């Protein structure tokens, strides 16, 4: 997205992707949590049975769980 083009054309060039920009900058829809670390593997296993995947937290924060709750 080149906002200079939008500015030069009085915002009539095309509609910028407002929702995409909003969700990329302010992600209030990702929930992070931690419980006892010995239960995390069990939680991941049981969640996968219900087709909930990619819940394991990021290694940069030392584990935990995270879930995105928006409708992509």
C-alpha positions as CSV (number, residue, x, y, z in Angstrom):
1,X,0.0,0.0,0.0
2,X,1.4,3.3,-1.0
3,X,-0.4,6.0,0.9
4,X,1.3,8.7,-1.2
5,X,-0.8,7.6,-4.2
6,X,-4.0,7.8,-2.1
7,X,-3.1,11.3,-0.9
8,X,-2.3,12.6,-4.4
9,X,-5.7,11.3,-5.6
10,X,-7.8,12.6,-2.8
11,X,-8.3,9.1,-1.5
12,X,-10.1,8.2,-4.7
13,X,-7.4,5.8,-6.1
14,X,-8.6,2.8,-4.2
15,X,-9.9,1.9,-0.8
16,X,-6.9,1.0,1.5
17,X,-7.3,-2.3,3.4
18,X,-8.4,-0.7,6.7
19,X,-9.2,-3.9,8.6
20,X,-5.9,-5.5,7.6
21,X,-4.0,-2.5,8.8
22,X,-6.0,-2.4,12.0
23,X,-5.5,-6.0,12.9
24,X,-1.8,-6.0,12.0
25,X,-1.1,-3.0,14.2
26,X,-3.4,-3.7,17.2
27,X,-3.9,-7.4,17.9
28,X,-6.3,-7.5,20.8
29,X,-7.6,-10.8,19.5
30,X,-4.7,-12.9,20.5
31,X,-4.9,-14.3,24.0
32,X,-1.8,-15.6,25.8
33,X,-1.9,-17.7,29.0
34,X,0.2,-20.0,31.1
35,X,-0.6,-22.8,33.5
36,X,1.6,-25.4,35.0
37,X,4.2,-26.3,32.4
38,X,3.7,-30.0,33.1
39,X,0.1,-29.7,31.9
40,X,0.9,-27.9,28.6
41,X,1.8,-31.0,26.6
42,X,-1.5,-32.7,27.8
43,X,-3.5,-29.6,26.9
44,X,-1.9,-29.5,23.3
45,X,-2.7,-33.1,22.8
46,X,-6.4,-32.8,23.9
47,X,-6.9,-29.6,22.0
48,X,-5.6,-31.3,18.8
49,X,-8.4,-33.9,19.2
50,X,-10.9,-31.0,19.0
51,X,-9.1,-29.6,15.9
52,X,-7.6,-26.7,17.8
53,X,-4.0,-26.5,16.6
54,X,-1.1,-24.1,16.8
55,X,-1.9,-23.1,20.4
56,X,1.6,-23.6,21.7
57,X,3.2,-20.3,22.7
58,X,6.2,-18.8,21.1
59,X,9.7,-19.9,22.2
60,X,10.7,-16.2,22.7
61,X,8.4,-15.9,25.7
62,X,9.2,-19.3,27.1
63,X,6.2,-21.3,26.2
64,X,2.7,-21.0,27.4
65,X,-0.4,-21.0,25.2
66,X,-1.8,-18.5,22.7
67,X,-5.0,-18.4,20.7
68,X,-6.3,-16.0,18.0
69,X,-10.0,-15.5,18.4
70,X,-10.9,-13.5,15.3
71,X,-12.7,-14.9,12.2
72,X,-10.1,-14.8,9.4
